[in-house]
Amino acid sequence: MPKPELYVSRALALGADHAVHFTLDEIVFDSRTILKCMYGCADWGKGHTCPSRPGSLKPWEYRKVFQEYAWGVIIHSTKKKTAQEVSFAIEREAFLDGYYFAFSLSDCALCTECLGFKGQPCVQPKKARPAFHSVGIDVFRTVRQFGLPIETLKDEKQEENWYSAVFIA
């Protein structure tokens, strides 16, 4: 039996600024996200959760995988690490509740410095997850449907909005 309200409440209790339930049809997939990764991200080719890593699926392949899910929770925080910690905690709770394919997406903030940038293996491969956008999801269009805050940053003084999601089937 789905428990979306429970996971939304739990995410808020764990420190998320916002948390909302989604159904798969509300997730906006767009394969162009890889262009922003390839040509807009200084981390391209370095991080362990990056779509550039060897063996990574491409956005159109991820889309097929994520279409097996039915629903989940989107988590918003103005702190990157909080977004990841909350999403991973919700993934674990859903797994223990019997949703054994629960999977979180969150821009990795586990380590203060990613060893992938130094050509070394990930020290937390069981917790590292790809970013919401790096798997081919248009985060802007997706979260705007829920009235969640997100804008392109015009300067470094603007508050950042970090999004993660837990997909549950």
Backbone as CSV, one residue per row, in Angstrom:
resi,resn,N_x,N_y,N_z,CA_x,CA_y,CA_z,C_x,C_y,C_z
1,MET,0.837,-1.185,0.000,0.000,0.000,0.000,0.882,1.248,0.000
2,PRO,0.715,2.136,-0.965,1.536,3.348,-1.035,1.412,4.215,0.225
3,LYS,2.508,4.875,0.569,2.556,5.726,1.755,3.105,7.113,1.421
4,PRO,2.628,7.758,0.361,3.242,9.030,-0.026,3.202,10.098,1.067
5,GLU,2.084,10.234,1.755,1.973,11.270,2.784,2.949,11.014,3.929
6,LEU,3.162,9.759,4.263,4.109,9.409,5.319,5.527,9.844,4.938
7,TYR,5.933,9.572,3.704,7.275,9.919,3.257,7.448,11.435,3.116
8,VAL,6.394,12.124,2.695,6.441,13.589,2.618,6.633,14.163,4.021
9,SER,5.843,13.694,4.978,5.965,14.158,6.369,7.339,13.842,6.937
10,ARG,7.827,12.675,6.641,9.136,12.260,7.144,10.249,13.132,6.568
11,ALA,10.165,13.439,5.267,11.170,14.288,4.627,11.202,15.670,5.286
12,LEU,10.042,16.216,5.584,9.978,17.522,6.246,10.562,17.438,7.657
13,ALA,10.262,16.357,8.356,10.792,16.171,9.713,12.314,16.018,9.705
14,LEU,12.857,15.489,8.624,14.301,15.290,8.509,15.048,16.550,8.071
15,GLY,14.308,17.617,7.755,14.962,18.875,7.436,14.746,19.441,6.051
16,ALA,13.942,18.787,5.220,13.658,19.342,3.894,12.867,20.637,4.051
17,ASP,13.114,21.593,3.168,12.331,22.825,3.167,10.929,22.565,2.624
18,HIS,10.854,21.715,1.624,9.584,21.292,1.028,9.717,19.830,0.623
19,ALA,8.600,19.153,0.579,8.547,17.782,0.051,7.158,17.587,-0.535
20,VAL,7.109,17.001,-1.714,5.827,16.764,-2.373,5.793,15.367,-2.979
21,HIS,4.617,14.813,-3.017,4.374,13.520,-3.660,4.223,13.760,-5.163
22,PHE,4.775,12.869,-5.969,4.576,12.955,-7.414,4.155,11.596,-7.958
23,THR,3.534,11.630,-9.109,3.280,10.414,-9.878,4.183,10.499,-11.113
24,LEU,4.501,9.371,-11.680,5.476,9.348,-12.767,5.095,10.265,-13.929
25,ASP,3.809,10.398,-14.205,3.406,11.252,-15.323,3.711,12.731,-15.077
26,GLU,4.078,13.108,-13.851,4.434,14.488,-13.540,5.944,14.757,-13.663
27,ILE,6.703,13.722,-13.931,8.148,13.881,-14.125,8.387,14.209,-15.597
28,VAL,9.074,15.313,-15.841,9.331,15.765,-17.208,10.728,15.312,-17.630
29,PHE,10.758,14.396,-18.558,12.021,13.897,-19.092,12.416,14.717,-20.317
30,ASP,13.700,14.996,-20.435,14.203,15.727,-21.599,15.678,15.348,-21.773
31,SER,15.970,14.657,-22.847,17.332,14.171,-23.098,18.349,15.288,-23.298
32,ARG,17.882,16.519,-23.513,18.813,17.636,-23.691,19.585,17.959,-22.415
33,THR,19.166,17.415,-21.287,19.889,17.692,-20.042,21.358,17.300,-20.163
34,ILE,21.651,16.288,-20.951,23.049,15.864,-21.082,23.918,16.952,-21.715
35,LEU,23.322,17.792,-22.545,24.090,18.888,-23.138,24.556,19.864,-22.074
36,LYS,23.694,20.149,-21.094,24.072,21.065,-20.013,25.148,20.429,-19.134
37,CYS,25.086,19.119,-18.994,26.132,18.424,-18.235,27.458,18.476,-19.000
38,MET,27.413,18.117,-20.273,28.634,18.045,-21.076,29.289,19.400,-21.288
39,TYR,28.476,20.412,-21.515,29.020,21.703,-21.919,28.749,22.824,-20.924
40,GLY,28.287,22.473,-19.732,28.010,23.519,-18.763,28.493,23.195,-17.368
41,CYS,29.012,22.000,-17.180,29.396,21.580,-15.833,30.900,21.319,-15.762
42,ALA,31.546,21.971,-14.817,32.989,21.789,-14.633,33.330,20.398,-14.101
43,ASP,32.333,19.678,-13.601,32.560,18.339,-13.054,32.535,17.238,-14.119
44,TRP,32.160,17.573,-15.351,32.047,16.568,-16.410,33.347,15.772,-16.513
45,GLY,33.206,14.467,-16.490,34.356,13.586,-16.637,35.108,13.325,-15.344
46,LYS,34.579,13.790,-14.225,35.312,13.660,-12.970,34.568,12.890,-11.889
47,GLY,33.332,13.230,-11.639,32.610,12.640,-10.519,32.107,11.231,-10.774
48,HIS,31.905,10.503,-9.686,31.448,9.113,-9.785,29.959,8.980,-10.078
49,THR,29.214,10.046,-9.874,27.786,9.994,-10.158,27.456,10.751,-11.439
50,CYS,28.467,11.194,-12.138,28.324,11.976,-13.361,27.918,11.079,-14.533
51,PRO,27.080,11.588,-15.440,26.719,10.772,-16.605,27.897,10.523,-17.547
52,SER,29.042,11.147,-17.279,30.228,10.927,-18.118,31.051,9.729,-17.658
53,ARG,30.740,9.183,-16.497,31.563,8.085,-15.988,31.388,6.857,-16.883
54,PRO,32.413,6.032,-16.986,32.320,4.823,-17.818,31.165,3.940,-17.357
55,GLY,30.395,3.464,-18.307,29.285,2.570,-17.998,27.995,3.261,-17.613
56,SER,28.003,4.594,-17.522,26.791,5.320,-17.149,25.747,5.197,-18.260
57,LEU,24.506,5.085,-17.835,23.419,5.116,-18.805,23.288,6.527,-19.357
58,LYS,22.731,6.646,-20.522,22.432,7.945,-21.120,21.014,8.334,-20.716
59,PRO,20.665,9.633,-20.801,19.333,10.065,-20.355,18.181,9.269,-20.958
60,TRP,18.251,8.936,-22.222,17.171,8.196,-22.865,17.098,6.756,-22.339
61,GLU,18.230,6.227,-21.846,18.218,4.900,-21.228,17.665,4.982,-19.802
62,TYR,18.062,6.013,-19.072,17.509,6.221,-17.729,15.994,6.368,-17.789
63,ARG,15.503,7.075,-18.788,14.057,7.299,-18.909,13.309,5.968,-18.934
64,LYS,13.827,5.031,-19.688,13.192,3.717,-19.782,13.187,3.031,-18.416
65,VAL,14.274,3.147,-17.685,14.369,2.546,-16.352,13.363,3.203,-15.402
66,PHE,13.348,4.542,-15.371,12.476,5.237,-14.428,10.998,5.100,-14.766
67,GLN,10.676,4.734,-15.988,9.269,4.529,-16.339,8.686,3.276,-15.681
68,GLU,9.526,2.493,-15.045,9.053,1.330,-14.288,8.492,1.740,-12.918
69,TYR,8.770,2.962,-12.503,8.298,3.458,-11.211,6.909,4.064,-11.352
70,ALA,6.195,4.155,-10.241,4.839,4.685,-10.260,4.740,6.070,-9.612
71,TRP,5.486,6.279,-8.556,5.360,7.509,-7.779,6.613,7.740,-6.953
72,GLY,6.600,8.818,-6.192,7.725,9.105,-5.333,7.569,10.435,-4.632
73,VAL,8.690,10.937,-4.121,8.708,12.177,-3.355,9.822,13.068,-3.887
74,ILE,9.487,14.328,-4.147,10.488,15.330,-4.511,10.827,16.088,-3.240
75,ILE,12.121,16.279,-3.022,12.621,16.929,-1.817,13.362,18.202,-2.221
76,HIS,13.041,19.301,-1.546,13.697,20.586,-1.804,14.404,21.063,-0.544
77,SER,15.606,21.573,-0.737,16.346,22.204,0.348,17.242,23.288,-0.242
78,THR,17.538,24.280,0.554,18.503,25.288,0.121,19.919,24.832,0.454
79,LYS,20.036,23.629,1.021,21.342,23.047,1.338,21.496,21.733,0.575
80,LYS,22.520,21.654,-0.239,22.763,20.471,-1.071,22.863,19.196,-0.231
81,LYS,23.644,19.235,0.838,23.850,18.051,1.670,22.540,17.591,2.312
82,THR,21.707,18.535,2.738,20.411,18.178,3.332,19.539,17.459,2.309
83,ALA,19.487,17.976,1.093,18.682,17.341,0.045,19.111,15.887,-0.147
84,GLN,20.419,15.651,-0.147,20.902,14.284,-0.341,20.626,13.412,0.873
85,GLU,20.906,13.907,2.056,20.694,13.101,3.266,19.231,12.715,3.438
86,VAL,18.335,13.661,3.185,16.901,13.374,3.329,16.458,12.357,2.282
87,SER,16.876,12.539,1.048,16.438,11.602,0.007,16.962,10.189,0.260
88,PHE,18.199,10.095,0.733,18.739,8.766,1.009,17.998,8.116,2.185
89,ALA,17.653,8.905,3.204,16.904,8.376,4.352,15.521,7.888,3.915
90,ILE,14.871,8.636,3.036,13.548,8.223,2.545,13.681,6.969,1.681
91,GLU,14.723,6.911,0.870,14.967,5.694,0.070,15.088,4.482,0.986
92,ARG,15.861,4.630,2.032,16.073,3.512,2.965,14.770,3.111,3.657
93,GLU,14.001,4.086,4.109,12.723,3.783,4.768,11.775,3.062,3.813
94,ALA,11.706,3.548,2.577,10.833,2.901,1.589,11.305,1.465,1.334
95,PHE,12.608,1.280,1.233,13.165,-0.066,1.048,12.738,-0.975,2.202
96,LEU,12.903,-0.497,3.426,12.535,-1.303,4.604,11.031,-1.544,4.698
97,ASP,10.238,-0.655,4.072,8.783,-0.831,4.028,8.355,-1.807,2.929
98,GLY,9.314,-2.353,2.208,8.988,-3.337,1.185,9.088,-2.828,-0.239
99,TYR,9.373,-1.554,-0.413,9.566,-1.006,-1.756,11.035,-1.188,-2.111
100,TYR,11.412,-2.420,-2.410,12.821,-2.779,-2.544,13.523,-2.156,-3.744
101,PHE,12.776,-1.566,-4.676,13.411,-0.859,-5.793,13.457,0.650,-5.573
102,ALA,13.083,1.126,-4.395,13.147,2.568,-4.117,14.553,3.058,-4.441
103,PHE,14.606,4.237,-5.075,15.906,4.764,-5.498,15.869,6.279,-5.457
104,SER,16.888,6.854,-4.817,16.944,8.314,-4.722,17.893,8.894,-5.755
105,LEU,17.584,10.104,-6.143,18.431,10.883,-7.034,18.784,12.152,-6.287
106,SER,20.055,12.474,-6.227,20.459,13.687,-5.534,21.873,14.057,-5.941
107,ASP,22.063,15.322,-6.199,23.403,15.800,-6.526,24.316,15.466,-5.353
108,CYS,25.351,14.688,-5.593,26.178,14.137,-4.516,26.890,15.213,-3.701
109,ALA,26.759,15.093,-2.379,27.424,16.005,-1.445,27.957,15.221,-0.250
110,LEU,28.250,13.957,-0.455,28.686,13.109,0.644,30.054,13.495,1.188
111,CYS,30.963,13.806,0.309,32.336,14.105,0.728,32.627,15.591,0.513
112,THR,33.505,16.128,1.310,33.874,17.530,1.117,34.625,17.710,-0.192
113,GLU,35.324,16.668,-0.618,36.006,16.687,-1.907,35.860,15.311,-2.548
114,CYS,35.276,15.275,-3.741,35.086,14.013,-4.454,36.432,13.478,-4.922
115,LEU,36.734,12.249,-4.536,37.998,11.642,-4.957,38.013,11.331,-6.451
116,GLY,36.822,11.277,-7.055,36.749,11.083,-8.498,37.479,12.184,-9.242
117,PHE,37.505,13.368,-8.654,38.204,14.490,-9.271,39.711,14.267,-9.270
118,LYS,40.168,13.323,-8.455,41.593,12.994,-8.384,41.866,11.637,-9.036
119,GLY,40.856,11.104,-9.738,41.025,9.828,-10.415,40.978,8.620,-9.494
120,GLN,40.462,8.797,-8.274,40.391,7.710,-7.306,38.963,7.189,-7.184
121,PRO,38.798,5.965,-6.663,37.465,5.390,-6.512,36.618,6.126,-5.475
122,CYS,35.334,6.033,-5.644,34.374,6.608,-4.700,34.508,5.896,-3.351
123,VAL,34.516,6.665,-2.266,34.644,6.073,-0.935,33.280,5.711,-0.332
124,GLN,32.185,6.146,-0.966,30.853,5.825,-0.470,29.939,5.362,-1.615
125,PRO,30.353,4.347,-2.362,29.570,3.942,-3.535,28.166,3.433,-3.216
126,LYS,27.918,2.997,-1.986,26.578,2.523,-1.635,25.604,3.668,-1.390
127,LYS,26.138,4.865,-1.161,25.282,6.025,-0.907,25.281,7.040,-2.045
128,ALA,26.315,7.076,-2.852,26.393,8.050,-3.941,25.271,7.783,-4.948
129,ARG,24.609,8.855,-5.353,23.507,8.754,-6.306,23.668,9.828,-7.377
130,PRO,23.177,9.553,-8.588,23.232,10.589,-9.625,22.258,11.727,-9.304
131,ALA,22.539,12.878,-9.879,21.677,14.042,-9.702,20.363,13.847,-10.449
132,PHE,19.347,14.497,-9.942,18.007,14.498,-10.527,18.081,14.872,-12.014
133,HIS,18.883,15.880,-12.352,18.974,16.350,-13.728,19.887,15.490,-14.599
134,SER,20.844,14.798,-13.999,21.822,14.060,-14.807,21.264,12.774,-15.419
135,VAL,20.068,12.388,-15.027,19.448,11.189,-15.595,18.404,11.545,-16.662
136,GLY,18.391,12.827,-17.064,17.495,13.227,-18.145,16.181,13.827,-17.686
137,ILE,16.129,14.329,-16.464,14.904,14.945,-15.959,15.058,16.458,-15.987
138,ASP,14.065,17.127,-16.561,14.027,18.582,-16.573,13.513,19.010,-15.203
139,VAL,14.438,19.336,-14.321,14.086,19.674,-12.942,13.240,20.948,-12.899
140,PHE,13.569,21.928,-13.719,12.818,23.184,-13.713,11.338,22.945,-14.008
141,ARG,11.052,22.304,-15.121,9.644,22.072,-15.496,8.959,21.132,-14.516
142,THR,9.693,20.153,-14.014,9.093,19.201,-13.070,8.683,19.892,-11.781
143,VAL,9.591,20.617,-11.131,9.267,21.179,-9.813,8.339,22.383,-9.895
144,ARG,8.361,23.098,-11.003,7.456,24.247,-11.151,5.991,23.811,-11.140
145,GLN,5.709,22.585,-11.564,4.336,22.074,-11.516,3.775,22.063,-10.095
146,PHE,4.672,21.969,-9.127,4.286,21.873,-7.724,4.417,23.205,-6.996
147,GLY,4.734,24.267,-7.730,4.892,25.582,-7.122,6.141,25.718,-6.274
148,LEU,7.116,24.849,-6.497,8.358,24.891,-5.729,9.306,25.936,-6.312
149,PRO,10.144,26.537,-5.464,11.028,27.600,-5.940,12.196,27.076,-6.775
150,ILE,12.385,27.689,-7.931,13.554,27.388,-8.764,13.669,28.475,-9.817
151,GLU,14.833,29.037,-9.922,15.123,30.069,-10.918,16.556,29.863,-11.386
152,THR,16.846,30.327,-12.583,18.239,30.317,-12.999,18.964,31.369,-12.163
153,LEU,20.163,31.039,-11.747,20.922,31.951,-10.897,21.588,33.022,-11.754
154,LYS,21.347,34.261,-11.375,21.922,35.370,-12.119,23.218,35.863,-11.492
155,ASP,23.424,35.549,-10.219,24.686,35.881,-9.559,24.889,34.935,-8.374
156,GLU,26.091,34.953,-7.827,26.453,34.021,-6.759,25.797,34.348,-5.419
157,LYS,25.170,35.493,-5.308,24.529,35.894,-4.058,23.139,35.284,-3.894
158,GLN,22.562,34.809,-4.993,21.225,34.230,-4.927,21.251,32.902,-4.182
159,GLU,20.184,32.663,-3.449,20.066,31.400,-2.725,19.838,30.264,-3.718
160,GLU,20.565,29.185,-3.521,20.415,28.032,-4.403,19.293,27.132,-3.909
161,ASN,18.664,26.456,-4.840,17.634,25.476,-4.527,18.120,24.121,-5.010
162,TRP,18.190,23.176,-4.091,18.674,21.831,-4.417,17.488,20.881,-4.373
163,TYR,17.399,20.046,-5.401,16.299,19.083,-5.478,16.826,17.666,-5.548
164,SER,16.148,16.808,-4.871,16.396,15.377,-4.975,15.020,14.725,-5.097
165,ALA,15.029,13.462,-5.396,13.770,12.743,-5.526,13.998,11.288,-5.159
166,VAL,12.960,10.685,-4.641,12.997,9.252,-4.375,11.906,8.633,-5.231
167,PHE,12.308,7.726,-6.092,11.370,7.029,-6.967,10.976,5.721,-6.282
168,ILE,9.672,5.466,-6.265,9.146,4.312,-5.546,8.156,3.574,-6.450
169,ALA,8.190,2.264,-6.411,7.246,1.485,-7.229,6.557,0.443,-6.364
